Amino acid sequence: MCKKPRINFSSLFGLLLLLLSSWAIAHELHEYNYRDILNSLAAIPKTRLSWGIWLTAFGYLVMIGYDILGFNYINRSLSWNKIAFTNFISSTFSNTIGFALLTGSAIRYRFYANWGMSAVAIAQIIAFANFTFWLGMFAIAGLTFITNPLTIPTQLHLPFTTVRPIGIIFLLLITIYLLGSILIKQPLIIHQQEFRFPPLPISLAQIAISSLDWILAAAVLYVLLPSNTSLSYLDLLAIYLLAMFAGVVSNIPGGLGVFETVVLLFLSSKISAVAVLGSLLAYRGVYYFLPLLLAAGLLGIYEMNFRTDLGKHINKL
């Protein structure tokens, strides 16, 4: 008996957002040609590109803290170089390809299992790292949206006129999480899965590390924007966080299209749209594709060494 094909509504929704975003970008840039965009990209000073690369490197270094805290949370240990290697590979692939629970999780399982970690421990680390990612988003976006409430463009069709209500919701979630760390000592059972709040020092470290990660990521884009603009870093940070939130929720790899659409909607009144897109292309190259090339190279070297060692082990048997 043939089974009816199942419709993946999450994928369809992501595809729809990608199509809408592509249309919005094309509409915004219809009066320019690709040479204008390439010229804007080439006009970015090398010193700013260098700053972008260094900030990216620092950002990926900070991300290692996600897994280090995860091992601390489950009371397990592994050498820092193995944790750093695994985190970098998984972070670059999940950031660029998207679907972090599939890409980053599969890579973490592949490496940590080879190094003797149990499936349960790996699952706990994966859940902890993904949860930490959102804690930083909620914390830094909550503070930024309240202190610097951007006016939301009507094109986004949101029920709010500013981002302040979103910031309040985010900070309430952070407050609930911290209160849980202080007050709830017994594990919670959610959908037959056990969840235990970390001790308060770990919870605070989660928020601090993830917030720094988001701050550095936004700084990469900021240094790549044209310097002859009055846009402040805090303004850009609020725009970046809103655009990234939309991109991550969309499930489109790297938020491609959705992220650019939101940034263009906010910045096109202050900076020419073609210059913004040139900076966004540079940002994707520096923050996503350069680390991905490095991670792919490291992964290839590891796999070749792993197969060589495995072959030697089999020959000895």
ZADO-1210 file (C-alpha; in nm, 4 decimals, padded with zeros to 6 digits):
<atoms>
<atom x="00.0000" y="00.0000" z="00.0000" code="MET" pos="1"/>
<atom x="00.1511" y="00.3318" z="-00.1095" code="CYS" pos="2"/>
<atom x="00.1872" y="00.6052" z="00.1470" code="LYS" pos="3"/>
<atom x="00.0693" y="00.9527" z="00.0627" code="LYS" pos="4"/>
<atom x="00.3557" y="01.1993" z="00.0292" code="PRO" pos="5"/>
<atom x="00.3875" y="01.4254" z="00.3327" code="ARG" pos="6"/>
<atom x="00.3990" y="01.7982" z="00.2770" code="ILE" pos="7"/>
<atom x="00.6794" y="01.9753" z="00.4611" code="ASN" pos="8"/>
<atom x="00.5093" y="02.3056" z="00.5426" code="PHE" pos="9"/>
<atom x="00.8257" y="02.4449" z="00.7065" code="SER" pos="10"/>
<atom x="01.0193" y="02.4007" z="00.3822" code="SER" pos="11"/>
<atom x="00.7317" y="02.5464" z="00.1775" code="LEU" pos="12"/>
<atom x="00.7156" y="02.8479" z="00.4080" code="PHE" pos="13"/>
<atom x="01.0908" y="02.8982" z="00.3757" code="GLY" pos="14"/>
<atom x="01.0683" y="02.8724" z="-00.0049" code="LEU" pos="15"/>
<atom x="00.7854" y="03.1260" z="-00.0099" code="LEU" pos="16"/>
<atom x="00.9883" y="03.3691" z="00.2014" code="LEU" pos="17"/>
<atom x="01.2876" y="03.3215" z="-00.0291" code="LEU" pos="18"/>
<atom x="01.0748" y="03.4004" z="-00.3362" code="LEU" pos="19"/>
<atom x="00.9179" y="03.7061" z="-00.1703" code="LEU" pos="20"/>
<atom x="01.2581" y="03.8279" z="-00.0534" code="SER" pos="21"/>
<atom x="01.4083" y="03.7834" z="-00.3999" code="SER" pos="22"/>
<atom x="01.1220" y="03.9847" z="-00.5481" code="TRP" pos="23"/>
<atom x="01.1661" y="04.2591" z="-00.2844" code="ALA" pos="24"/>
<atom x="01.5396" y="04.2863" z="-00.3501" code="ILE" pos="25"/>
<atom x="01.4876" y="04.2895" z="-00.7276" code="ALA" pos="26"/>
<atom x="01.2213" y="04.5617" z="-00.6886" code="HIS" pos="27"/>
<atom x="01.4515" y="04.7698" z="-00.4658" code="GLU" pos="28"/>
<atom x="01.7433" y="04.7415" z="-00.7106" code="LEU" pos="29"/>
<atom x="01.5584" y="04.7481" z="-01.0458" code="HIS" pos="30"/>
<atom x="01.7153" y="05.0798" z="-01.1458" code="GLU" pos="31"/>
<atom x="02.0709" y="04.9547" z="-01.0969" code="TYR" pos="32"/>
<atom x="02.2738" y="04.6973" z="-01.2886" code="ASN" pos="33"/>
<atom x="02.5132" y="04.4376" z="-01.1552" code="TYR" pos="34"/>
<atom x="02.8169" y="04.6558" z="-01.2411" code="ARG" pos="35"/>
<atom x="02.6997" y="04.9165" z="-00.9882" code="ASP" pos="36"/>
<atom x="02.6878" y="04.6477" z="-00.7204" code="ILE" pos="37"/>
<atom x="03.0302" y="04.5105" z="-00.8120" code="LEU" pos="38"/>
<atom x="03.1731" y="04.8640" z="-00.8074" code="ASN" pos="39"/>
<atom x="03.0297" y="04.9194" z="-00.4581" code="SER" pos="40"/>
<atom x="03.1801" y="04.5908" z="-00.3483" code="LEU" pos="41"/>
<atom x="03.5215" y="04.6846" z="-00.4904" code="ALA" pos="42"/>
<atom x="03.5023" y="05.0281" z="-00.3236" code="ALA" pos="43"/>
<atom x="03.5186" y="04.8800" z="00.0271" code="ILE" pos="44"/>
<atom x="03.8620" y="04.9768" z="00.1686" code="PRO" pos="45"/>
<atom x="04.1007" y="04.6898" z="00.2362" code="LYS" pos="46"/>
<atom x="04.1438" y="04.8089" z="00.5931" code="THR" pos="47"/>
<atom x="03.7709" y="04.7616" z="00.6529" code="ARG" pos="48"/>
<atom x="03.7796" y="04.4175" z="00.4937" code="LEU" pos="49"/>
<atom x="04.0713" y="04.3336" z="00.7225" code="SER" pos="50"/>
<atom x="03.8722" y="04.4505" z="01.0259" code="TRP" pos="51"/>
<atom x="03.5810" y="04.2366" z="00.9109" code="GLY" pos="52"/>
<atom x="03.8027" y="03.9277" z="00.8871" code="ILE" pos="53"/>
<atom x="03.9548" y="03.9842" z="01.2322" code="TRP" pos="54"/>
<atom x="03.6129" y="04.0407" z="01.3915" code="LEU" pos="55"/>
<atom x="03.4863" y="03.7245" z="01.2212" code="THR" pos="56"/>
<atom x="03.7800" y="03.5246" z="01.3587" code="ALA" pos="57"/>
<atom x="03.7134" y="03.6601" z="01.7088" code="PHE" pos="58"/>
<atom x="03.3429" y="03.5791" z="01.6711" code="GLY" pos="59"/>
<atom x="03.4075" y="03.2157" z="01.5802" code="TYR" pos="60"/>
<atom x="03.6518" y="03.1939" z="01.8703" code="LEU" pos="61"/>
<atom x="03.3766" y="03.3134" z="02.1052" code="VAL" pos="62"/>
<atom x="03.1390" y="03.0462" z="01.9676" code="MET" pos="63"/>
<atom x="03.3672" y="02.7745" z="02.1076" code="ILE" pos="64"/>
<atom x="03.2319" y="02.8804" z="02.4463" code="GLY" pos="65"/>
<atom x="02.8933" y="02.7298" z="02.3527" code="TYR" pos="66"/>
<atom x="03.0321" y="02.3758" z="02.3591" code="ASP" pos="67"/>
<atom x="03.2731" y="02.4349" z="02.6479" code="ILE" pos="68"/>
<atom x="02.9794" y="02.5490" z="02.8614" code="LEU" pos="69"/>
<atom x="02.7788" y="02.2507" z="02.7347" code="GLY" pos="70"/>
<atom x="03.0433" y="02.0071" z="02.8614" code="PHE" pos="71"/>
<atom x="03.0489" y="02.1948" z="03.1916" code="ASN" pos="72"/>
<atom x="02.6686" y="02.1712" z="03.2118" code="TYR" pos="73"/>
<atom x="02.6670" y="01.7887" z="03.1736" code="ILE" pos="74"/>
<atom x="02.9789" y="01.7413" z="03.3899" code="ASN" pos="75"/>
<atom x="03.1843" y="01.5822" z="03.1120" code="ARG" pos="76"/>
<atom x="03.5302" y="01.6678" z="02.9882" code="SER" pos="77"/>
<atom x="03.7115" y="01.6665" z="02.6550" code="LEU" pos="78"/>
<atom x="04.0298" y="01.8396" z="02.5423" code="SER" pos="79"/>
<atom x="03.9764" y="02.2002" z="02.4364" code="TRP" pos="80"/>
<atom x="04.1359" y="02.1518" z="02.0961" code="ASN" pos="81"/>
<atom x="03.8825" y="01.8795" z="02.0094" code="LYS" pos="82"/>
<atom x="03.5942" y="02.0952" z="02.1328" code="ILE" pos="83"/>
<atom x="03.7215" y="02.3959" z="01.9370" code="ALA" pos="84"/>
<atom x="03.7681" y="02.1897" z="01.6195" code="PHE" pos="85"/>
<atom x="03.4185" y="02.0396" z="01.6419" code="THR" pos="86"/>
<atom x="03.2487" y="02.3671" z="01.7268" code="ASN" pos="87"/>
<atom x="03.4170" y="02.5551" z="01.4412" code="PHE" pos="88"/>
<atom x="03.3242" y="02.2939" z="01.1808" code="ILE" pos="89"/>
<atom x="02.9636" y="02.2634" z="01.3027" code="SER" pos="90"/>
<atom x="02.9167" y="02.6409" z="01.3435" code="SER" pos="91"/>
<atom x="03.0398" y="02.7268" z="00.9945" code="THR" pos="92"/>
<atom x="02.8271" y="02.4625" z="00.8266" code="PHE" pos="93"/>
<atom x="02.5095" y="02.5416" z="01.0240" code="SER" pos="94"/>
<atom x="02.5570" y="02.9192" z="00.9788" code="ASN" pos="95"/>
<atom x="02.6016" y="02.8937" z="00.6024" code="THR" pos="96"/>
<atom x="02.3832" y="02.5974" z="00.5070" code="ILE" pos="97"/>
<atom x="02.1147" y="02.6545" z="00.7694" code="GLY" pos="98"/>
<atom x="01.9013" y="02.3904" z="00.9443" code="PHE" pos="99"/>
<atom x="02.1353" y="02.3956" z="01.2452" code="ALA" pos="100"/>
<atom x="01.9630" y="02.1037" z="01.4163" code="LEU" pos="101"/>
<atom x="02.0527" y="01.8858" z="01.1173" code="LEU" pos="102"/>
<atom x="02.3881" y="02.0180" z="00.9905" code="THR" pos="103"/>
<atom x="02.5595" y="02.1316" z="01.3099" code="GLY" pos="104"/>
<atom x="02.4106" y="01.8479" z="01.5139" code="SER" pos="105"/>
<atom x="02.5213" y="01.5790" z="01.2672" code="ALA" pos="106"/>
<atom x="02.8779" y="01.7156" z="01.2681" code="ILE" pos="107"/>
<atom x="02.8896" y="01.7326" z="01.6471" code="ARG" pos="108"/>
<atom x="02.7637" y="01.3769" z="01.6723" code="TYR" pos="109"/>
<atom x="03.0196" y="01.2578" z="01.4138" code="ARG" pos="110"/>
<atom x="03.3188" y="01.3990" z="01.6008" code="PHE" pos="111"/>
<atom x="03.2138" y="01.3665" z="01.9635" code="TYR" pos="112"/>
<atom x="03.1082" y="01.0042" z="01.9104" code="ALA" pos="113"/>
<atom x="03.4521" y="00.9282" z="01.7629" code="ASN" pos="114"/>
<atom x="03.6055" y="01.0733" z="02.0784" code="TRP" pos="115"/>
<atom x="03.4054" y="00.8528" z="02.3136" code="GLY" pos="116"/>
<atom x="03.1043" y="01.0656" z="02.4044" code="MET" pos="117"/>
<atom x="02.7721" y="00.8838" z="02.4493" code="SER" pos="118"/>
<atom x="02.4721" y="00.9639" z="02.2295" code="ALA" pos="119"/>
<atom x="02.2824" y="01.1031" z="02.5303" code="VAL" pos="120"/>
<atom x="02.5689" y="01.3341" z="02.6269" code="ALA" pos="121"/>
<atom x="02.6045" y="01.4579" z="02.2676" code="ILE" pos="122"/>
<atom x="02.2300" y="01.5263" z="02.2457" code="ALA" pos="123"/>
<atom x="02.2503" y="01.7295" z="02.5677" code="GLN" pos="124"/>
<atom x="02.5419" y="01.9357" z="02.4364" code="ILE" pos="125"/>
<atom x="02.3602" y="01.9994" z="02.1061" code="ILE" pos="126"/>
<atom x="02.0437" y="02.1108" z="02.2849" code="ALA" pos="127"/>
<atom x="02.2459" y="02.3293" z="02.5227" code="PHE" pos="128"/>
<atom x="02.4379" y="02.4988" z="02.2377" code="ALA" pos="129"/>
<atom x="02.1237" y="02.5702" z="02.0352" code="ASN" pos="130"/>
<atom x="01.9462" y="02.7042" z="02.3427" code="PHE" pos="131"/>
<atom x="02.2449" y="02.9279" z="02.4203" code="THR" pos="132"/>
<atom x="02.2283" y="03.0707" z="02.0669" code="PHE" pos="133"/>
<atom x="01.8711" y="03.1912" z="02.1299" code="TRP" pos="134"/>
<atom x="01.9430" y="03.3205" z="02.4807" code="LEU" pos="135"/>
<atom x="02.1973" y="03.5658" z="02.3438" code="GLY" pos="136"/>
<atom x="01.9603" y="03.6758" z="02.0677" code="MET" pos="137"/>
<atom x="01.6793" y="03.7391" z="02.3169" code="PHE" pos="138"/>
<atom x="01.9049" y="03.9188" z="02.5666" code="ALA" pos="139"/>
<atom x="02.0894" y="04.1554" z="02.3343" code="ILE" pos="140"/>
<atom x="01.7884" y="04.2124" z="02.1071" code="ALA" pos="141"/>
<atom x="01.5644" y="04.2741" z="02.4080" code="GLY" pos="142"/>
<atom x="01.7954" y="04.5413" z="02.5483" code="LEU" pos="143"/>
<atom x="01.8586" y="04.6965" z="02.2063" code="THR" pos="144"/>
<atom x="01.4932" y="04.7027" z="02.1005" code="PHE" pos="145"/>
<atom x="01.3870" y="04.8718" z="02.4256" code="ILE" pos="146"/>
<atom x="01.6650" y="05.1304" z="02.4380" code="THR" pos="147"/>
<atom x="01.6665" y="05.1960" z="02.0634" code="ASN" pos="148"/>
<atom x="01.3125" y="05.1199" z="01.9391" code="PRO" pos="149"/>
<atom x="01.3319" y="05.1222" z="01.5602" code="LEU" pos="150"/>
<atom x="01.0205" y="05.2080" z="01.3633" code="THR" pos="151"/>
<atom x="00.9134" y="04.8970" z="01.1726" code="ILE" pos="152"/>
<atom x="00.8635" y="04.9510" z="00.7964" code="PRO" pos="153"/>
<atom x="00.5035" y="04.8966" z="00.6857" code="THR" pos="154"/>
<atom x="00.6296" y="04.6491" z="00.4224" code="GLN" pos="155"/>
<atom x="00.6992" y="04.3946" z="00.6981" code="LEU" pos="156"/>
<atom x="00.3283" y="04.3866" z="00.7970" code="HIS" pos="157"/>
<atom x="00.3968" y="04.3351" z="01.1683" code="LEU" pos="158"/>
<atom x="00.1332" y="04.4166" z="01.4348" code="PRO" pos="159"/>
<atom x="00.3756" y="04.6629" z="01.6032" code="PHE" pos="160"/>
<atom x="00.4873" y="05.0085" z="01.4911" code="THR" pos="161"/>
<atom x="00.8217" y="04.9781" z="01.6757" code="THR" pos="162"/>
<atom x="01.0364" y="04.6867" z="01.7920" code="VAL" pos="163"/>
<atom x="00.9931" y="04.7774" z="02.1618" code="ARG" pos="164"/>
<atom x="00.7116" y="04.5210" z="02.2302" code="PRO" pos="165"/>
<atom x="00.9332" y="04.2494" z="02.0789" code="ILE" pos="166"/>
<atom x="01.2147" y="04.3594" z="02.3108" code="GLY" pos="167"/>
<atom x="00.9876" y="04.3383" z="02.6149" code="ILE" pos="168"/>
<atom x="00.8819" y="03.9840" z="02.5205" code="ILE" pos="169"/>
<atom x="01.2440" y="03.8781" z="02.4710" code="PHE" pos="170"/>
<atom x="01.3541" y="04.0170" z="02.8089" code="LEU" pos="171"/>
<atom x="01.0606" y="03.8480" z="02.9817" code="LEU" pos="172"/>
<atom x="01.1780" y="03.5153" z="02.8399" code="LEU" pos="173"/>
<atom x="01.5305" y="03.5823" z="02.9666" code="ILE" pos="174"/>
<atom x="01.3945" y="03.6751" z="03.3114" code="THR" pos="175"/>
<atom x="01.1910" y="03.3530" z="03.3269" code="ILE" pos="176"/>
<atom x="01.4985" y="03.1510" z="03.2336" code="TYR" pos="177"/>
<atom x="01.7146" y="03.3142" z="03.5018" code="LEU" pos="178"/>
<atom x="01.4427" y="03.2707" z="03.7658" code="LEU" pos="179"/>
<atom x="01.4208" y="02.9052" z="03.6685" code="GLY" pos="180"/>
<atom x="01.7961" y="02.8705" z="03.7205" code="SER" pos="181"/>
<atom x="01.7624" y="03.0227" z="04.0670" code="ILE" pos="182"/>
<atom x="01.4404" y="02.8623" z="04.1897" code="LEU" pos="183"/>
<atom x="01.3879" y="02.5311" z="04.0077" code="ILE" pos="184"/>
<atom x="01.6321" y="02.2650" z="04.1220" code="LYS" pos="185"/>
<atom x="01.4385" y="01.9576" z="04.0096" code="GLN" pos="186"/>
<atom x="01.4357" y="01.8413" z="03.6451" code="PRO" pos="187"/>
<atom x="01.1298" y="01.9291" z="03.4338" code="LEU" pos="188"/>
<atom x="00.9667" y="01.6717" z="03.2047" code="ILE" pos="189"/>
<atom x="00.8701" y="01.8326" z="02.8710" code="ILE" pos="190"/>
<atom x="00.7299" y="01.6009" z="02.6000" code="HIS" pos="191"/>
<atom x="00.8806" y="01.3017" z="02.7835" code="GLN" pos="192"/>
<atom x="01.2225" y="01.4718" z="02.7767" code="GLN" pos="193"/>
<atom x="01.4024" y="01.5737" z="03.0933" code="GLU" pos="194"/>
<atom x="01.5151" y="01.9364" z="03.1149" code="PHE" pos="195"/>
<atom x="01.7306" y="02.0662" z="03.3979" code="ARG" pos="196"/>
<atom x="01.8003" y="02.4365" z="03.4446" code="PHE" pos="197"/>
<atom x="02.1741" y="02.5108" z="03.4640" code="PRO" pos="198"/>
<atom x="02.3146" y="02.6752" z="03.7792" code="PRO" pos="199"/>
<atom x="02.2929" y="03.0533" z="03.7690" code="LEU" pos="200"/>
<atom x="02.6652" y="03.1095" z="03.6865" code="PRO" pos="201"/>
<atom x="02.6331" y="02.8877" z="03.3760" code="ILE" pos="202"/>
<atom x="02.3081" y="03.0588" z="03.2724" code="SER" pos="203"/>
<atom x="02.4713" y="03.4004" z="03.2993" code="LEU" pos="204"/>
<atom x="02.7749" y="03.2736" z="03.1054" code="ALA" pos="205"/>
<atom x="02.5408" y="03.1430" z="02.8322" code="GLN" pos="206"/>
<atom x="02.3823" y="03.4854" z="02.7933" code="ILE" pos="207"/>
<atom x="02.7168" y="03.6681" z="02.8025" code="ALA" pos="208"/>
<atom x="02.8910" y="03.4461" z="02.5450" code="ILE" pos="209"/>
<atom x="02.6002" y="03.4357" z="02.3032" code="SER" pos="210"/>
<atom x="02.5394" y="03.8101" z="02.3338" code="SER" pos="211"/>
<atom x="02.9049" y="03.8768" z="02.2527" code="LEU" pos="212"/>
<atom x="02.8722" y="03.6456" z="01.9525" code="ASP" pos="213"/>
<atom x="02.5797" y="03.8526" z="01.8173" code="TRP" pos="214"/>
<atom x="02.7561" y="04.1836" z="01.8913" code="ILE" pos="215"/>
<atom x="03.0646" y="04.0754" z="01.6968" code="LEU" pos="216"/>
<atom x="02.8610" y="03.9429" z="01.4029" code="ALA" pos="217"/>
<atom x="02.6821" y="04.2781" z="01.3691" code="ALA" pos="218"/>
<atom x="03.0170" y="04.4591" z="01.3976" code="ALA" pos="219"/>
<atom x="03.1443" y="04.2680" z="01.0924" code="VAL" pos="220"/>
<atom x="02.8622" y="04.4111" z="00.8803" code="LEU" pos="221"/>
<atom x="02.9041" y="04.7575" z="01.0349" code="TYR" pos="222"/>
<atom x="03.2716" y="04.7910" z="00.9360" code="VAL" pos="223"/>
<atom x="03.1860" y="04.6820" z="00.5799" code="LEU" pos="224"/>
<atom x="02.9191" y="04.9507" z="00.5301" code="LEU" pos="225"/>
<atom x="03.0193" y="05.2815" z="00.3649" code="PRO" pos="226"/>
<atom x="03.2018" y="05.5024" z="00.6139" code="SER" pos="227"/>
<atom x="03.0376" y="05.8253" z="00.4932" code="ASN" pos="228"/>
<atom x="02.7115" y="05.7609" z="00.6737" code="THR" pos="229"/>
<atom x="02.5646" y="05.8838" z="01.0012" code="SER" pos="230"/>
<atom x="02.4401" y="05.5358" z="01.0928" code="LEU" pos="231"/>
<atom x="02.5505" y="05.4451" z="01.4459" code="SER" pos="232"/>
<atom x="02.6564" y="05.0977" z="01.5502" code="TYR" pos="233"/>
<atom x="02.3603" y="05.0697" z="01.7907" code="LEU" pos="234"/>
<atom x="02.1182" y="05.1513" z="01.5064" code="ASP" pos="235"/>
<atom x="02.2831" y="04.8888" z="01.2883" code="LEU" pos="236"/>
<atom x="02.2804" y="04.6360" z="01.5749" code="LEU" pos="237"/>
<atom x="01.9026" y="04.6703" z="01.6149" code="ALA" pos="238"/>
<atom x="01.8476" y="04.6342" z="01.2384" code="ILE" pos="239"/>
<atom x="02.0872" y="04.3391" z="01.2215" code="TYR" pos="240"/>
<atom x="01.9185" y="04.1527" z="01.5068" code="LEU" pos="241"/>
<atom x="01.5706" y="04.2002" z="01.3609" code="LEU" pos="242"/>
<atom x="01.6909" y="04.0893" z="01.0167" code="ALA" pos="243"/>
<atom x="01.8741" y="03.7867" z="01.1564" code="MET" pos="244"/>
<atom x="01.5735" y="03.6863" z="01.3659" code="PHE" pos="245"/>
<atom x="01.3591" y="03.6927" z="01.0523" code="ALA" pos="246"/>
<atom x="01.6252" y="03.4994" z="00.8609" code="GLY" pos="247"/>
<atom x="01.6715" y="03.2292" z="01.1260" code="VAL" pos="248"/>
<atom x="01.2959" y="03.1790" z="01.1698" code="VAL" pos="249"/>
<atom x="01.2578" y="03.1465" z="00.7912" code="SER" pos="250"/>
<atom x="01.4747" y="02.8269" z="00.7898" code="ASN" pos="251"/>
<atom x="01.6366" y="02.9482" z="00.4651" code="ILE" pos="252"/>
<atom x="02.0104" y="02.8680" z="00.4547" code="PRO" pos="253"/>
<atom x="02.1924" y="03.1599" z="00.6162" code="GLY" pos="254"/>
<atom x="01.8671" y="03.3600" z="00.6039" code="GLY" pos="255"/>
<atom x="01.9578" y="03.4297" z="00.2398" code="LEU" pos="256"/>
<atom x="01.7240" y="03.6895" z="00.0911" code="GLY" pos="257"/>
<atom x="01.5177" y="03.7480" z="00.4056" code="VAL" pos="258"/>
<atom x="01.8114" y="03.9029" z="00.5919" code="PHE" pos="259"/>
<atom x="01.9035" y="04.1253" z="00.2958" code="GLU" pos="260"/>
<atom x="01.5425" y="04.2374" z="00.2474" code="THR" pos="261"/>
<atom x="01.5028" y="04.3597" z="00.6054" code="VAL" pos="262"/>
<atom x="01.8416" y="04.5368" z="00.6047" code="VAL" pos="263"/>
<atom x="01.7611" y="04.7065" z="00.2722" code="LEU" pos="264"/>
<atom x="01.4207" y="04.8223" z="00.3973" code="LEU" pos="265"/>
<atom x="01.5830" y="04.9995" z="00.6917" code="PHE" pos="266"/>
<atom x="01.9011" y="05.1314" z="00.5314" code="LEU" pos="267"/>
<atom x="01.7968" y="05.2306" z="00.1784" code="SER" pos="268"/>
<atom x="01.6743" y="05.5700" z="00.3064" code="SER" pos="269"/>
<atom x="02.0189" y="05.6429" z="00.4586" code="LYS" pos="270"/>
<atom x="02.2569" y="05.4628" z="00.2213" code="ILE" pos="271"/>
<atom x="02.2131" y="05.3883" z="-00.1477" code="SER" pos="272"/>
<atom x="02.0585" y="05.0457" z="-00.1968" code="ALA" pos="273"/>
<atom x="02.3355" y="04.9358" z="-00.4311" code="VAL" pos="274"/>
<atom x="02.6038" y="05.0284" z="-00.1733" code="ALA" pos="275"/>
<atom x="02.4145" y="04.8368" z="00.0968" code="VAL" pos="276"/>
<atom x="02.3935" y="04.5274" z="-00.1215" code="LEU" pos="277"/>
<atom x="02.7656" y="04.5519" z="-00.1999" code="GLY" pos="278"/>
<atom x="02.8387" y="04.5577" z="00.1738" code="SER" pos="279"/>
<atom x="02.6003" y="04.2660" z="00.2321" code="LEU" pos="280"/>
<atom x="02.7788" y="04.0612" z="-00.0339" code="LEU" pos="281"/>
<atom x="03.1121" y="04.1390" z="00.1324" code="ALA" pos="282"/>
<atom x="02.9623" y="04.0440" z="00.4693" code="TYR" pos="283"/>
<atom x="02.8462" y="03.7073" z="00.3390" code="ARG" pos="284"/>
<atom x="03.1853" y="03.6436" z="00.1862" code="GLY" pos="285"/>
<atom x="03.3779" y="03.7351" z="00.5012" code="VAL" pos="286"/>
<atom x="03.1468" y="03.5954" z="00.7711" code="TYR" pos="287"/>
<atom x="03.0085" y="03.2877" z="00.5966" code="TYR" pos="288"/>
<atom x="03.2078" y="03.1698" z="00.2963" code="PHE" pos="289"/>
<atom x="03.5670" y="03.2290" z="00.4142" code="LEU" pos="290"/>
<atom x="03.5067" y="03.0289" z="00.7373" code="PRO" pos="291"/>
<atom x="03.3205" y="02.7645" z="00.5341" code="LEU" pos="292"/>
<atom x="03.6186" y="02.7198" z="00.2996" code="LEU" pos="293"/>
<atom x="03.8505" y="02.6841" z="00.5991" code="LEU" pos="294"/>
<atom x="03.6133" y="02.4426" z="00.7743" code="ALA" pos="295"/>
<atom x="03.5727" y="02.2321" z="00.4582" code="ALA" pos="296"/>
<atom x="03.9518" y="02.2104" z="00.4251" code="GLY" pos="297"/>
<atom x="03.9923" y="02.1072" z="00.7900" code="LEU" pos="298"/>
<atom x="03.7137" y="01.8533" z="00.7548" code="LEU" pos="299"/>
<atom x="03.8795" y="01.7051" z="00.4452" code="GLY" pos="300"/>
<atom x="04.2167" y="01.6770" z="00.6218" code="ILE" pos="301"/>
<atom x="04.0525" y="01.5128" z="00.9239" code="TYR" pos="302"/>
<atom x="03.8637" y="01.2600" z="00.7100" code="GLU" pos="303"/>
<atom x="04.1760" y="01.1647" z="00.5156" code="MET" pos="304"/>
<atom x="04.3741" y="01.1161" z="00.8374" code="ASN" pos="305"/>
<atom x="04.0844" y="00.9268" z="00.9957" code="PHE" pos="306"/>
<atom x="04.0599" y="00.6859" z="00.7012" code="ARG" pos="307"/>
<atom x="04.4387" y="00.6375" z="00.6995" code="THR" pos="308"/>
<atom x="04.4426" y="00.5580" z="01.0723" code="ASP" pos="309"/>
<atom x="04.1419" y="00.3286" z="01.0310" code="LEU" pos="310"/>
<atom x="04.3121" y="00.1449" z="00.7442" code="GLY" pos="311"/>
<atom x="04.6262" y="00.0931" z="00.9508" code="LYS" pos="312"/>
<atom x="04.4169" y="-00.0373" z="01.2401" code="HIS" pos="313"/>
<atom x="04.2337" y="-00.2857" z="01.0126" code="ILE" pos="314"/>
<atom x="04.5610" y="-00.4084" z="00.8630" code="ASN" pos="315"/>
<atom x="04.6921" y="-00.4881" z="01.2094" code="LYS" pos="316"/>
<atom x="04.3944" y="-00.7128" z="01.2825" code="LEU" pos="317"/>
</atoms>
